[in-house]
Amino acid sequence: MIRLLIADDHPVVRDGLAAMFAAEPGFEVVGQAGDGAEAIQLAETLRPDVILMDLQMPGVNGLAAISGLTERGVTARVLVLTTYDTDGYVVPAIEAGATGYLLKDAPRDELLRAVRAAADGTSVLAPSVANTLMNHVRTPPTPDIVSPRELEVIELVAAGNTNREIAAHLFISEATVKTHLLNIYAKLGVPDRASAVAEAFRRGLLSAAG
C-alpha cells in the first residue's frame, strides 16, 4: 500500500486527485495540504511514502517545501505535479530533492505509474521536462547570468567610470549603483570591482556585449 500526501493550493485539484487514487487498489491518501508549510508538517506527522507536490502555492511554495523536507530528513519521495516545465522550475526542484516531475496534463495512467515508480525510488520525468534537463546540461552558461542593467554597470566599470559617473550616465543614484555592484559580485563570485571586470571578461559577458 502506497501512502500518499497531496499538496496543492486548489481544493478542487486536491479532491480530484484524492478521489482518483482512492479508487485505485494499492493507494491510500493519508492527507492533503494547501501550502508548503502544511505539507512539511503533515509529512513529518503522517510519514507518507510519496508526496504529490505543486510548486506554485501561497506562503511556503513547493520548491521551499521540497528543500525543507530534505533538510528535515523526511524520507518520503516527492513527485512534483505542476503546469510549469521551464528550467527555472525544473532544475531547482530536482536539485532540491524531487524524485520526479510531471505536468498536470499527464494522463491518469501515467500519473499512477509515476507514483508507483516514485515509491520505488525511480525517477520519473515528463518528456518535456526530460528535454528541459537535457538542454540545461548541454547548454553552456550564457551571458544572462547578470541582468541587462547590471551588464550596463559592469561595462561602465570596465571603461574606468566611477560610481558617480555611472550613476550620472544611467540616471540612477549612487546607492543604486552600489546595489548593482554588490549583486554583480555575488553572481560572479568575486570580492571587488577589478575582479568583477576580470571575471566578466573570462565569462564572455563584456565581449558578448561589445
N, C-alpha and C positions, 0 to 999 in steps of 0.2 A: 504494500500500500504506500503510495507516494503522498506525503503530507505537503500540501500546497498553501502558500500565503500569497494573496493577490494585493498589489499596491498600485492604486490608480486614483486620481482625484475625481474621477467621474463615477458616481454611484451606478449609473446605468451600465457602464462598461464593467465595473466590478461584478454586478449582479449577473450580467450576461455570461461572463467568464466562469463565475462560480456555478451557475446552472449547467453550463456545458460540461465542466469537469465532474460535477456531482452525478451527471447522467452516465459517466463512463466508469466501467469497473477499474479498480486499481488506483483510484484517486480519492483523496479526502481533502476538501478545502477547510483548513483549520482556522483561517482568519482573513480579514480584509482590512486594508489600511488606506487612508485617504491622503497621506503625505509621507515623506521620507522619515520623519521623526517617529511617526506611529509605526511605520514598517520596521524600524530598528527595534523599537520597544517590543512589538509583537514577536519579532523573530527571536529575540532573546528569551521571551517567555514561552512561546509555543513550540520552538525548535522544529520548524518545517524543514522538509528536505529540499524544496525548491521555492524560490520567491519569484513571482512574475512581477517585474518592476517597470513601471512607466518612468520616463525621465523628467518630463515637464510637470512638476507638481508645486503647489504653493509652499512657502516656507522652506523646509529642507527638501531639495529636489532629489530625483532619483540618483544622480551621479554622486551627490554628497552622501546619500544613504548607502550606496554601494561601498564607498570609502569607509564610512562609519562601521558597517558590518565587518569589513575586512580588519579594521583596527581593533574591533572588539573580539575578534577570533570566532565569529559566528560561522559555523560550518555549512550552512545552507547554500546551495548553488543559486546564483542569481541569473535569471534569464530575462534580459531586457525585452520589453514589448512596447514599442513606440511607433511614431509616424515619421521619425527623422532618421535618415541614413547617410548624412554627410559626415566627413571625417571629424568635424568639430564635435560631433556627438559620439560617433562610433569609437574612435581611438581612445578618448578619455574613459569611456565606460569599460572597455576591455582592459585598459591599463589599471583601472581602479579595482578590477577583480571579477567582472561579469564573466560567467561561463559561456553564455550565448547571447545572441542579439537577433531578434525577429521584428518584423514590422506588423502593424495592426491589420494589414490587409492579407496576412497569411491565411491560407486555407485551414479549416478546422483540423483536418488530419495532420497537417504539417505541424501545427501548434501542439497537438497531442504527442506526436513523435518527439518534438523538441523538448518537451518537459520530461518525457521518459529518458531521453538521452542526457539531459542536464542532470537528472537524478543519478545517473550512472557516471557522471563526471566527464561526459563527452561534450565538446564544444559544438554548438550549432549556430550557423550564421545564415541569414537570408542571403540569397545570391547577390543582391545589390550591395549588401554590407560586406560580403567577401571581396567584391570588386573594389570597394572603397578602401579596404585594408590593404589589398594588393597594390593599389595605386599609391597609397600613402608610403608603403615600404619602398616602392620602386622610384618614386619621385624624389629627387634631391631637394634639400632645403631651398626655398625661394626667397627673394628679397623682401617679401611681405611680412617678415618677422617683425619689422617696425612699421608703424603707421605712416601714411603719406606725410603728415605733419612732422613726425619725428625724423623722417628721412630728410625733409627740408632743413630741419635744425642741424642734423649731423653734416649735411653738405656745407652749411654756412660755417660750422665749426671747422671743418676741413679746410675751408678757404681762409681761415685765420680770423674770423669775426669774434668779437667779444659778446658776452651775453647781452649787453646793452645794444650793440649793433644788430644782433639777431632779432631782439625784441622790436627795434625800430623797423627793420626790414619786413618782418612778418606782421607788424601791427598788433603785437601782443605784449604783455607785461614781462618784466624780467623774471618775476616769480614763476610765470608760466613756462618760460624758457628753462628755468632750473628744474621744474617738474618734468618737462620733456626729457631733459638730460638724465635725470635720475631713472626714468623709465627706460631710456636707451641703455644706460649702464646695466640695469637689471636684465634686460633682454639679451644683451650681448655678453653678459658675464664679465664685465670689466669694471675697474675702480675709478677711472678718470677720463678726461677729455682725450688725451693723447692715445690712450689705449682704445678708446671707443672708435677713434678715427682709423687706427691701425686695423682693428677687428672688422670694421665696416668695409675697408678695402679688401681684407682677406676673404670675407664672405661674398664679395662682389656687389655689395649694396651701392657703393658710390660709383663704381664703374658702370653698373647697370643703369643707374640714374643718369650718368653723364653721357 
